[in-house]
Amino acid sequence: MSNKKLKEHSSVIEISGFENSRKLGQILSHEGIIPILCALQERPKLFRELYAESGLPSTTFETALRDLNKKVNIIRKTPIVADNRDTHQYVLDSIGKELIRFIHDYERFMTMSIPQQKVLEIEKTK
């Protein structure tokens, strides 16, 4: 295989290796995702608690919840007993918790002045 074909072939492999990240990026751009993640950062919640705290329209909420649970698997439903009946709650998994930390760090970084950002970048390389 020529070098050109090898490079083209290897870049296809590299790009396809980020399929989950690509899905996550697409999901994060959807309305309702961030409010749900933030609502789950402190503790697991029942559907009705999560819906009320998110402040989202029902269709937006249900779509975002489904995407977080099924498409990127960063929240999960766990069975519990509440009010003497079997139900479930939504739990942010470890990747979801890490994502929330990243979002908070990103927000803090973006509110810094450019000189502050540069200082922080230099400190990280030490």
Stockholm file with secondary structure:
# STOCKHOLM 1.0

chainA/1-126         MSNKKLKEHSSVIEISGFENSRKLGQILSHEGIIPILCALQERPKLFRELYAESGLPSTTFETALRDLNKKVNIIRKTPIVADNRDTHQYVLDSIGKELIRFIHDYERFMTMSIPQQKVLEIEKTK
#=GR chainA/1-126 SS CCHHHHHHHHHHHHHHTTHHHHHHHHHHTSTTHHHHHHHHSSSCEEHHHHHHHHTCCHHHHHHHHHIIIIISCCEEEEEEEETTEEEEEEEECHHHHHHHHHHHHHHHHHTSCHHHHHHHHHHHHC
#=GC SS_cons         CCHHHHHHHHHHHHHHTTHHHHHHHHHHTSTTHHHHHHHHSSSCEEHHHHHHHHTCCHHHHHHHHHIIIIISCCEEEEEEEETTEEEEEEEECHHHHHHHHHHHHHHHHHTSCHHHHHHHHHHHHC
//
